[in-house]
Amino acid sequence: MPKQLIFVVDDEAHIQELVKFNLEAAGYKVITFGSGEEVVETVKSSTPDLFVLDLMLPGIDGLEVCKRLRADPAAKNVPIMMLTAKTDEFDKVLGLELGADDYLTKPFGVRELVARVKAILRRVANTAPSGSETGDEILKYADIEMNLTRHEVFKNGKLIDMPFKEFELLKMLLQNKGKVLSRDTLLGEIWSFDYQGETRTVDVHIRYLRQKIEDNGSKPAYIETIRGVGYRLNDREKPESGS
């Protein structure tokens, strides 16, 4: 079985060497980059299993790199772990909103880094649907059809562009129709580690999801807000707009 490939993007040579050495010791193949421009150009011909991306980069910064990767069809579903010396909550939340899967602040312990990488790749492997001889695995709800095998979502037969996190969020709601899911539960299951109460990222992703699947995003009929708790997918046969 080939080694999983990780792209490490950091302008500090000693950080590149530290991360590369420890991830290779853990059994991964690692390619390092010193700038965002380099990695954005490289993904046009080669896509990794994971990006480890520094926020503070020369030229285009990590947030812009993250945004470009999420706009690239080849890389949009590849998990991203942000690596940065910044502790400002705005940067952290913004990185998550742009599609980062995890966030590790410098200085960091190499054991924690490796553990986080393993957790992300394990979660992606466990959630990746596999095809079967009987056909694709489909989830249906109202006018929404979710193809888990092809990683596609349709509304009224039209394909919706949906990044990995939004896809996983919708899948969890569909699989738990009628059940109230707390923000902490959604964070733990989809983002895979404790963001220390920063549940705003869940609310932001719910808002994006509503804009794509609801007939009226400002008056959601499908995804209900349970005040002070979290969210629930309406389990009535024909959800009424404005609930």
C-alpha positions in Angstrom: 0.0 0.0 0.0 1.5 3.4 -1.0 2.3 5.9 1.7 -0.1 8.7 2.2 1.2 12.0 0.8 1.4 15.2 2.8 2.2 18.7 1.5 3.8 20.9 4.2 3.8 24.6 3.5 5.9 26.8 5.7 8.5 29.5 5.0 10.7 28.6 8.0 13.2 25.9 7.0 13.6 24.5 10.5 9.9 24.0 10.8 9.8 22.3 7.4 12.6 19.9 8.5 11.0 19.3 11.9 7.6 18.4 10.5 9.0 16.5 7.6 11.2 14.3 9.8 8.5 13.4 12.3 5.8 12.7 9.7 8.1 10.6 7.6 9.1 8.7 10.8 5.4 8.1 11.3 5.2 6.5 7.9 4.0 9.3 5.6 5.5 10.7 2.4 6.2 14.4 2.8 6.9 17.2 0.3 7.7 20.7 1.6 7.0 24.1 0.1 8.3 27.5 1.1 5.4 29.6 -0.3 1.7 29.5 -1.1 2.3 30.1 -4.7 4.4 26.9 -5.0 1.8 24.6 -3.5 -1.1 26.2 -5.5 0.9 25.6 -8.7 1.8 22.1 -7.7 -1.8 20.9 -7.0 -2.5 21.5 -10.7 -0.6 18.3 -11.4 -0.4 16.5 -8.0 -2.8 16.3 -5.1 -1.8 15.1 -1.6 -3.9 13.3 1.1 -3.4 16.3 3.5 -2.1 19.9 3.6 -0.2 21.2 6.6 -0.4 24.9 5.9 1.2 27.8 7.8 -0.9 30.9 8.1 2.0 33.5 7.9 3.6 33.0 4.5 5.4 35.4 2.1 3.3 36.5 -0.9 -0.2 35.0 -0.6 -0.8 34.0 3.0 -2.3 30.8 4.4 -5.9 32.0 4.4 -5.7 32.9 0.7 -4.0 29.6 -0.1 -6.8 27.8 1.8 -9.4 29.7 -0.1 -7.7 28.9 -3.5 -7.4 25.2 -2.6 -11.1 25.0 -1.7 -11.9 26.6 -5.0 -9.8 24.0 -6.9 -11.9 20.9 -7.9 -8.9 18.6 -7.5 -8.1 19.9 -4.0 -11.4 21.1 -2.5 -12.0 17.9 -0.5 -8.4 17.4 0.7 -8.2 18.1 4.5 -6.1 21.1 5.6 -4.4 21.5 9.0 -3.3 25.1 9.6 -0.1 25.7 11.4 0.5 29.2 12.8 2.1 31.3 15.6 -1.0 33.5 15.7 -3.5 33.0 18.4 -6.0 35.6 17.4 -9.5 34.1 17.5 -10.5 35.9 14.3 -7.8 34.3 12.3 -8.6 30.9 13.8 -12.3 31.1 13.1 -11.7 32.6 9.7 -9.4 29.7 8.8 -12.1 27.2 9.8 -14.7 29.1 7.9 -12.6 29.0 4.8 -12.4 25.2 5.0 -9.5 24.3 7.3 -10.1 21.0 9.2 -7.8 21.6 12.1 -5.6 24.3 13.7 -2.4 23.9 15.6 -0.6 26.9 17.2 3.2 27.3 17.3 5.1 26.3 19.3 3.7 22.8 19.1 4.7 19.4 20.3 5.6 17.0 17.5 3.6 14.2 19.1 0.5 16.3 19.1 1.2 17.2 15.4 1.5 13.6 14.4 -1.6 12.6 16.5 -3.7 15.3 14.8 -2.5 14.3 11.3 -3.4 10.6 12.0 -6.8 11.6 13.4 -7.6 13.7 10.3 -6.5 11.0 7.8 -8.3 8.3 9.8 -11.5 10.3 9.9 -11.4 10.9 6.1 -10.7 7.2 5.5 -13.6 6.2 7.7 -16.1 8.7 6.1 -15.1 8.1 2.5 -17.9 6.1 0.9 -17.2 3.1 -1.2 -19.1 1.8 -4.2 -21.0 -1.5 -4.2 -22.2 -3.9 -6.9 -25.8 -2.9 -6.1 -25.1 0.8 -7.0 -24.4 4.1 -5.2 -25.3 4.8 -1.6 -28.0 7.5 -1.6 -29.7 9.6 1.1 -32.9 11.4 0.2 -34.8 14.1 2.0 -37.5 16.3 0.5 -36.0 17.7 -2.8 -32.5 16.9 -1.6 -30.6 13.8 -2.9 -27.1 13.0 -1.4 -24.9 10.5 -3.2 -22.4 9.3 -0.7 -20.5 7.2 -3.2 -19.9 10.0 -5.6 -19.7 12.7 -3.0 -22.5 14.7 -4.7 -25.5 16.6 -3.5 -28.5 17.5 -5.7 -31.4 19.9 -5.1 -34.4 19.4 -7.5 -32.0 17.4 -9.7 -29.4 20.2 -9.9 -25.9 19.6 -8.6 -24.8 21.7 -5.7 -21.2 22.7 -5.1 -20.5 21.5 -1.5 -17.1 21.5 0.2 -16.1 18.5 2.4 -17.2 20.1 5.8 -20.6 21.1 4.5 -21.1 17.7 2.9 -20.2 15.9 6.2 -22.5 18.3 8.2 -25.4 17.6 5.9 -24.8 13.9 6.0 -24.8 13.8 9.8 -28.1 15.8 9.8 -29.7 13.4 7.3 -28.5 10.3 9.2 -30.0 11.8 12.4 -33.2 13.2 11.0 -35.5 14.5 13.8 -32.7 14.3 16.4 -31.3 17.4 18.1 -27.5 17.6 17.5 -25.7 20.0 19.8 -23.0 22.3 18.5 -20.4 20.4 20.6 -21.5 17.1 19.1 -21.2 18.5 15.6 -17.7 19.9 16.3 -16.5 16.7 17.8 -17.8 14.4 15.0 -17.0 16.6 12.0 -14.1 18.7 13.1 -12.7 15.8 15.2 -11.3 17.7 18.2 -12.4 20.2 20.9 -12.3 23.8 19.7 -12.6 25.0 23.3 -16.2 26.2 23.0 -15.7 28.1 19.7 -18.9 26.8 18.2 -19.3 29.8 15.9 -17.8 27.8 13.1 -20.8 25.3 13.3 -23.2 28.2 13.0 -21.4 29.6 10.0 -21.4 26.3 8.2 -25.1 25.8 9.0 -25.7 29.2 7.4 -23.8 28.3 4.3 -25.6 25.0 4.1 -29.0 26.6 4.5 -28.2 29.0 1.6 -27.7 26.0 -0.6 -30.4 23.6 0.3 -33.3 25.7 1.6 -35.8 27.4 -0.6 -35.5 30.5 1.6 -32.3 30.6 3.6 -33.6 33.4 5.9 -36.7 31.3 6.8 -35.3 27.7 7.0 -37.8 24.8 6.7 -35.3 22.0 6.7 -32.6 22.7 9.3 -34.2 23.9 12.5 -32.3 25.9 15.2 -32.9 24.6 18.7 -32.1 27.6 20.8 -29.3 27.1 23.3 -28.6 23.6 22.1 -27.9 23.1 18.4 -29.7 22.0 15.2 -32.2 19.4 14.0 -33.3 18.3 10.5 -37.0 18.6 10.3 -38.5 15.1 10.3 -41.9 16.0 9.0 -42.8 14.5 5.6 -43.3 17.9 4.0 -41.5 20.7 5.9 -43.3 24.0 5.8 -41.3 27.1 5.0 -40.5 29.5 7.8 -40.3 26.9 10.7 
